Amino acid sequence: MDTEERQNEIRTESGIEVNPLYKPEDLEGFDYPERLGDPGEYPYTRGPYPSMYRGRPWTMRQYAGFGTARETNARFKYLIDNGQTGLSVAFDLPTQMGRDSDHDLALGEVGKVGVAIDSLLDMRDLFEGIPLREVSTSMTINATASILLLLYALVAEEQGVEAENVTGTTQNDILKEYLARGTYIYPPGPSMRITTDTFAYCAAELPRWNTISISGYHIREAGSTAVQELAFTLSNAIAYVEAAIDAGLEVDEFAPRLSFFFNAHNDLFQEVAKYRAARRMWASIMRDRFGATDEGSRKLRFHTQTAGSSLTAQQAENNIVRTTVQALSAVLGGTQSLHTNAFDEALALPTERSARIALRTQQILASEGGLTGTADPLAGSYYVESLTDAVEEAAWAYIKRIDEMGGSVKAVEERFMQREIEDAAYRFQREVEREERVIVGVNRHTSGGTEAPDMELHTIDETIRERQKERLADLKDSRDEAAVERALARLKRAAEGSENLLYPMKEALAELATLGEVSDTLRGVFAEYRPS
């Protein structure tokens, strides 16, 4: 390659070289049934369902949560009134970490990055007036996922909803917390037990609940490439399946309820290739590695969120265009549900106006973009098929390395994946600083000056913590304290033994034990994880 060719070389951020032109010879020997298949047929490259969006569009599931449960409930109703078709709950940091709002470590964090949920009373308020028989709810929660799931199930029972009609997803992906996000509580072993106990509980009690959303989103937000996002997510998924099988579950008993959560970033064609490769790889993993025979076990279903890390505080309105491109990649890649970020999220939580614009972006794509008429419209493109193959090949290479290390848990403990993500994030930032990668409004096409953004920003009421503390005090004064103590003692015995933890956990929560009390009971048995 001469100097001029090197200067004109274009690569995706995963390092895949992009040719100036793709021709039939780039797909020489391409086997349609083996590599693609029709939509709804193995290996599901073209989508998990035959008609895809022709029957109905993807679920528009806008992520929301802040302040108290009543405030978030009002935002949910606003989004539903504006055409949102599924709920997605953001929880505040204390809730994610198993701390009640009155805990010392909750100071300054209550209601800030999500809604504060301390007990069944808050969960009732969160879904007041929202019919859970008709609404599917996704909850972005991990270390305390089992607690929030049970609180949701208790509210559904109070509404008279039959267990088979309770639908939604708990993220419940603890492995990515150790390698990318940090909201873990217990060591990996006990955390994996809670995860597999949730699989077993839902198989028996909540048959339509998606027990886990194995998440590449946060891996990508931490700085990974698209290939790393795909490879590390599937490696984590393999670990969950192995753990469930080791716990005595049959693969086809739980695997149909596994779901995934991917990031939608700026390189439209690479993102489309990533989603298509993910379906093909998962189908192969489940059939060939785990012997799954149920078609539902082999189908990779996923939610997508546009890339929060791509949003800029500079010229924030540009984020509307970024989000549109990212959402388009998710739809062309066959997502089952989608969240579009608000343009002001690099500055604050979304306002009602910016949240509405984000939702309207999806609605325009669905209603005006001509995207719902046919499944996998980019299939057969020389470029897209070549890129799909390249992404898949690179992801398999990573999975092989992780397998050789002993799997995802071992790779996390040895910080292999963390180092790979850190190196990728550093490379990307250096490319931006050198203007080898253009970020419009940041390192190219800047306005100059440092003027404050000319827009209304959402603010959080600073009295939220005091209000939550008062509510907790009233709760503890009015509940049957002896019944709470008995239920927590039973949970402690279960944690010390091998009983499924969710049954005594549900009993304690129904007696109005708090999220923090349940988490502390498990802390007393499992301890807290401290990375070396």
SULRAWO-V824096 format. One record per backbone hydrogen bond with DSSP energy under -0.5 kcal/mol. CO is the residue of the C=O (numbers start at 1). NH is the residue of the N-H. E is the energy in kcal/mol with one decimal. If there is no record, write none. Layout:
co = (CO:CO)
nh = (NH:NH)
e = (E:E)
//
This chain:
co = (2:3:4:6:10:12:15:16:17:18:23:24:25:27:30:31:32:32:36:36:38:41:44:47:51:52:52:59:59:60:60:60:62:64:67:68:69:70:71:72:73:74:75:76:77:78:79:80:86:87:88:89:90:92:93:94:95:100:103:104:106:106:109:109:109:111:115:115:118:119:119:120:121:122:123:125:127:129:130:131:131:132:136:137:138:138:139:139:140:141:142:144:145:146:147:148:149:150:151:152:153:154:155:156:157:162:163:165:167:168:169:171:172:174:174:175:176:176:177:182:183:185:187:188:189:190:191:192:193:194:195:196:197:198:199:200:201:202:206:208:209:210:212:212:214:214:216:217:218:219:220:225:226:227:228:229:230:231:232:233:234:235:236:237:238:239:240:241:242:243:244:245:250:250:251:251:254:255:257:257:259:260:261:261:262:263:264:266:267:268:269:270:271:272:273:274:275:276:277:278:279:280:281:282:283:284:284:285:285:286:287:294:294:295:295:298:299:301:302:302:303:304:305:306:307:308:313:315:316:317:317:318:318:319:320:321:322:323:324:325:326:327:328:329:330:331:336:337:338:339:342:344:344:349:351:352:353:354:355:356:357:358:359:360:361:362:363:364:364:365:365:376:378:381:382:383:384:385:386:387:388:389:390:391:392:393:394:395:396:397:398:399:400:401:402:402:403:407:408:409:410:411:411:412:415:416:417:418:419:420:421:422:423:424:425:426:427:428:429:430:431:431:432:438:439:439:439:444:453:461:463:464:465:466:467:468:469:470:471:472:473:474:475:479:480:481:482:483:484:485:486:487:488:489:490:491:492:493:500:500:501:502:503:504:505:506:507:508:509:514:515:516:517:518:519:520:521:522:522:523)
nh = (6:7:8:9:18:15:17:12:19:10:26:27:28:30:32:35:36:37:45:46:41:44:47:40:54:55:56:61:338:62:85:86:88:90:116:72:73:74:75:76:77:78:79:80:81:82:84:83:62:138:64:140:115:96:97:99:98:103:106:107:109:110:93:112:113:67:92:117:515:122:123:124:125:126:127:128:130:131:132:134:135:167:87:169:89:140:141:171:91:172:145:148:149:150:151:152:153:154:155:156:157:158:159:161:160:165:166:167:137:210:139:213:174:177:178:179:180:181:182:184:143:529:191:192:193:194:195:196:197:198:199:200:201:202:203:204:205:206:209:168:211:170:214:259:216:261:220:221:222:224:223:229:230:231:232:233:234:235:236:237:238:239:240:241:242:243:244:245:246:247:249:248:253:254:254:255:257:258:211:212:214:303:216:217:305:265:307:268:271:272:273:274:275:276:277:278:279:280:281:282:283:284:285:286:287:288:289:289:290:292:291:297:298:298:299:300:301:260:336:337:262:339:264:308:310:311:316:318:319:320:321:321:322:323:324:325:326:327:328:329:330:331:332:333:335:334:59:304:61:306:345:347:348:458:355:356:357:358:359:360:361:362:363:364:365:366:367:368:369:369:371:379:381:385:386:387:388:389:390:391:392:393:394:395:396:397:398:399:400:401:402:403:404:405:406:407:406:411:412:413:414:416:417:415:419:420:421:422:423:424:425:426:427:428:429:430:431:432:433:434:436:437:435:440:442:443:444:441:455:464:467:468:469:470:471:472:473:474:475:476:477:478:479:481:484:485:486:487:488:489:490:491:492:493:494:495:496:497:503:504:505:506:507:508:509:510:511:513:512:518:519:520:521:522:523:524:525:525:526:527)
e = (-2.2:-2.2:-1.6:-0.9:-3.1:-2.2:-0.5:-2.5:-0.6:-0.5:-1.9:-2.0:-1.3:-2.1:-0.8:-3.0:-2.6:-1.9:-0.9:-0.6:-2.1:-3.0:-1.6:-2.8:-2.3:-0.6:-0.7:-1.0:-2.3:-0.7:-1.6:-1.2:-0.8:-2.1:-2.1:-2.1:-2.4:-1.7:-1.5:-2.7:-2.3:-1.9:-2.4:-2.7:-2.4:-1.1:-2.5:-1.8:-0.5:-2.7:-2.6:-2.1:-2.9:-2.1:-1.9:-3.0:-1.1:-1.9:-1.7:-1.4:-2.4:-0.8:-0.5:-1.6:-0.5:-2.7:-2.5:-0.6:-2.8:-0.5:-1.7:-2.3:-1.8:-2.4:-1.4:-1.0:-2.1:-0.6:-0.7:-1.3:-1.1:-0.5:-2.2:-2.2:-3.1:-0.5:-1.6:-2.4:-0.6:-3.0:-1.8:-2.1:-2.6:-2.0:-2.3:-2.3:-2.6:-2.4:-2.0:-2.5:-2.4:-2.1:-1.6:-2.7:-1.5:-2.1:-1.5:-0.7:-1.5:-3.1:-2.8:-2.7:-0.9:-0.8:-1.2:-1.2:-2.1:-1.0:-2.5:-1.1:-0.7:-2.7:-2.1:-2.6:-1.7:-2.3:-2.0:-2.5:-2.7:-1.8:-1.8:-2.3:-2.7:-2.5:-2.2:-1.5:-3.0:-1.1:-1.9:-0.6:-0.8:-1.8:-0.5:-1.9:-0.6:-2.2:-2.3:-2.3:-1.6:-1.7:-1.6:-2.5:-2.2:-2.9:-2.9:-1.7:-2.3:-2.2:-2.3:-2.2:-2.3:-1.9:-2.1:-2.4:-2.6:-2.4:-2.4:-2.4:-2.6:-1.5:-2.3:-1.7:-1.8:-0.9:-0.7:-2.6:-1.7:-1.8:-0.5:-0.7:-2.9:-2.7:-3.1:-1.3:-1.8:-0.6:-1.6:-1.5:-2.4:-2.2:-2.4:-2.2:-2.1:-2.1:-2.7:-2.3:-1.8:-1.8:-2.8:-2.5:-2.1:-1.7:-2.7:-2.7:-2.1:-2.9:-0.7:-1.7:-1.3:-3.0:-0.5:-1.1:-0.8:-0.8:-0.8:-0.6:-0.7:-2.2:-2.8:-1.0:-2.6:-2.3:-1.9:-0.7:-1.0:-1.4:-0.8:-2.4:-1.9:-1.7:-0.5:-0.7:-1.9:-2.8:-1.7:-2.3:-2.5:-2.8:-2.3:-1.8:-1.8:-2.2:-2.8:-1.6:-2.1:-1.3:-2.4:-2.0:-1.9:-1.9:-1.5:-1.9:-1.9:-0.8:-2.3:-2.1:-2.1:-2.1:-2.0:-2.9:-1.8:-1.1:-2.1:-2.6:-1.9:-2.5:-2.5:-2.9:-1.0:-0.7:-0.7:-1.9:-1.9:-2.8:-1.8:-2.8:-2.6:-2.1:-2.1:-2.8:-2.3:-2.6:-2.2:-2.2:-2.7:-1.6:-1.4:-2.3:-2.4:-1.7:-2.4:-2.7:-2.2:-1.1:-0.6:-2.6:-1.2:-2.4:-2.8:-2.4:-2.0:-2.2:-0.5:-1.4:-2.0:-2.0:-2.3:-2.6:-2.5:-2.1:-2.7:-2.1:-2.4:-2.3:-2.3:-2.4:-2.1:-2.1:-2.6:-2.0:-2.6:-1.5:-1.4:-0.5:-2.5:-2.1:-1.0:-3.6:-1.5:-1.4:-2.1:-2.6:-2.6:-2.2:-1.9:-2.4:-2.3:-2.3:-2.5:-2.4:-1.6:-1.5:-1.7:-1.2:-1.9:-2.5:-2.3:-2.2:-2.5:-2.1:-2.1:-2.0:-2.3:-2.1:-2.2:-2.4:-1.9:-1.1:-0.7:-0.6:-1.8:-2.2:-1.7:-2.1:-2.3:-2.4:-1.3:-2.4:-1.5:-2.3:-2.4:-2.7:-1.9:-1.7:-2.4:-2.1:-0.6:-0.8:-3.5:-2.2)
//
